[in-house]
């Protein structure tokens, strides 16, 4: 037995991890709400139509997941970042990574991982679904997020934001062609 203390493992065991989903009333927000609840996290939802406002949600959360339309993402990150605790994780769900990740690094002091779920919100589980993660400032949260997604059957791909966007431009170009 090891007596080294791991705050994240302790929180997971004690079911204390609070995930705040900004844009949580949208389809992807609702998908991730169900996912994190199934994985024993407490989930807070905030959007333009909820009583819980985004800044309050960010202040209360261990993990802040920004799941808003792509054209609002950078502005939401800029407004929320000063309120996110330094030992928290800030993550986004957009299909582009360079600009959101740059904004998260610039405006926040917390850990930052860009995320692109390569699926729509109408799936029932992450089994065999691909999620691209772009960890750019992380010490303790990367292992947690990878473990929780892989436990549900997701295929995790690690990339830089630049490489992700380059690959997505090729893939999306082929789809449109």
C-alpha positions in Angstrom: 0.0 0.0 0.0 1.1 3.5 -0.8 0.6 6.4 1.4 1.3 9.1 -1.2 -1.8 11.3 -1.3 -3.4 12.0 -4.7 -6.0 14.8 -4.5 -7.8 13.8 -7.7 -7.9 10.1 -6.7 -9.2 11.2 -3.3 -11.9 13.4 -4.9 -12.9 10.6 -7.3 -13.2 8.1 -4.5 -15.1 10.6 -2.4 -17.3 11.7 -5.4 -16.2 15.3 -4.9 -15.2 16.3 -8.4 -17.4 19.1 -9.6 -17.7 19.5 -13.3 -19.2 22.8 -14.5 -20.6 22.7 -18.0 -20.9 26.1 -19.6 -23.4 25.8 -22.3 -24.8 22.7 -20.5 -28.3 23.1 -21.8 -27.2 22.4 -25.4 -27.0 18.9 -26.9 -23.3 18.3 -26.3 -23.6 19.8 -22.9 -26.4 17.4 -22.1 -24.4 14.5 -23.4 -21.4 15.4 -21.2 -23.7 16.0 -18.2 -25.0 12.4 -18.5 -21.5 11.1 -19.0 -20.0 12.8 -16.0 -23.0 11.9 -13.7 -22.6 8.3 -14.7 -18.9 8.6 -13.7 -19.8 9.8 -10.2 -19.1 13.5 -10.7 -21.2 16.3 -9.4 -22.3 18.3 -12.4 -23.3 22.0 -12.5 -25.0 23.4 -15.6 -24.9 27.0 -16.7 -26.1 28.7 -19.8 -27.8 31.9 -20.7 -31.1 30.4 -19.6 -30.1 28.9 -16.2 -30.3 30.5 -12.7 -26.6 29.5 -12.2 -24.6 32.0 -14.1 -21.4 31.0 -15.9 -19.0 32.9 -13.6 -20.6 31.3 -10.5 -20.4 27.9 -12.2 -16.7 28.5 -13.0 -15.9 29.5 -9.4 -17.5 26.4 -8.0 -16.0 23.8 -10.4 -13.0 21.6 -10.4 -13.4 21.0 -14.1 -14.9 23.7 -16.3 -16.1 22.4 -19.7 -16.9 25.1 -22.2 -19.5 23.7 -24.6 -20.9 26.7 -26.5 -21.1 27.6 -30.2 -17.7 27.9 -31.8 -18.2 31.6 -32.6 -18.8 32.3 -28.8 -16.1 30.0 -27.4 -13.1 32.4 -27.2 -15.3 35.2 -25.7 -16.7 32.9 -23.1 -13.2 31.6 -22.2 -12.0 35.2 -21.9 -14.8 36.1 -19.5 -14.7 33.0 -17.3 -11.0 32.4 -17.0 -10.2 34.9 -14.2 -12.7 33.1 -12.0 -11.4 29.5 -12.5 -9.3 28.1 -9.6 -5.6 27.6 -10.4 -5.8 23.9 -9.5 -8.8 23.3 -11.8 -9.0 22.1 -15.4 -10.4 24.2 -18.3 -11.4 22.3 -21.3 -13.4 23.1 -24.5 -15.4 21.0 -27.0 -14.9 22.9 -30.3 -13.9 21.3 -33.6 -11.0 23.7 -33.9 -8.3 23.9 -31.3 -5.7 26.6 -32.0 -7.7 29.7 -31.1 -9.6 28.3 -28.1 -6.4 26.7 -26.6 -4.5 30.0 -27.2 -7.3 31.9 -25.3 -7.4 29.3 -22.4 -3.6 29.6 -22.0 -3.6 33.4 -22.2 -6.6 34.2 -20.0 -6.4 31.5 -17.3 -3.9 30.2 -14.7 -5.4 26.7 -14.5 -4.6 23.5 -16.3 -5.7 23.5 -20.0 -6.7 20.7 -22.3 -8.3 21.3 -25.7 -10.8 18.6 -26.6 -12.5 17.6 -29.8 -15.1 14.9 -29.5 -15.3 13.4 -33.0 -19.0 12.5 -32.7 -22.4 14.1 -32.3 -24.5 14.3 -29.2 -26.9 11.6 -30.2 -24.8 8.6 -29.2 -25.5 6.6 -26.0 -21.9 6.0 -24.9 -18.3 6.7 -25.7 -17.7 3.1 -26.8 -15.5 3.2 -29.9 -15.8 7.0 -30.2 -12.8 9.1 -30.8 -11.8 12.1 -28.7 -8.8 14.2 -29.6 -7.1 15.8 -26.6 -4.7 18.7 -26.9 -3.0 18.9 -23.5 -1.0 22.1 -23.3 -0.8 23.0 -19.6 -1.5 20.0 -17.4 0.1 18.2 -14.5 -2.6 16.3 -12.7 -5.8 16.4 -14.8 -4.7 14.7 -18.1 -4.5 11.2 -16.5 -7.9 11.7 -14.9 -9.6 12.8 -18.1 -8.0 10.1 -20.2 -8.9 7.4 -17.7 -12.5 8.5 -17.3 -13.0 8.5 -21.1 -11.2 5.2 -21.8 -13.2 3.6 -19.0 -16.3 4.3 -21.0 -14.7 2.9 -24.2 -13.5 6.0 -26.0 -10.5 6.0 -28.2 -8.2 8.9 -27.1 -5.8 10.6 -29.6 -3.3 13.1 -28.3 -2.3 16.0 -30.6 -1.1 19.5 -30.6 -3.7 22.2 -31.4 -1.8 23.0 -34.6 -1.6 19.4 -35.8 -5.2 18.8 -34.9 -6.4 21.8 -37.0 -4.2 20.8 -39.9 -5.7 17.3 -39.9 -9.2 18.6 -39.5 -8.9 20.9 -42.4 -7.8 18.0 -44.6 -10.6 15.7 -43.3 -13.3 18.3 -43.6 -12.0 19.3 -47.1 -12.3 15.7 -48.2 -15.8 15.4 -46.8 -17.0 18.5 -48.6 -15.2 17.4 -51.8 
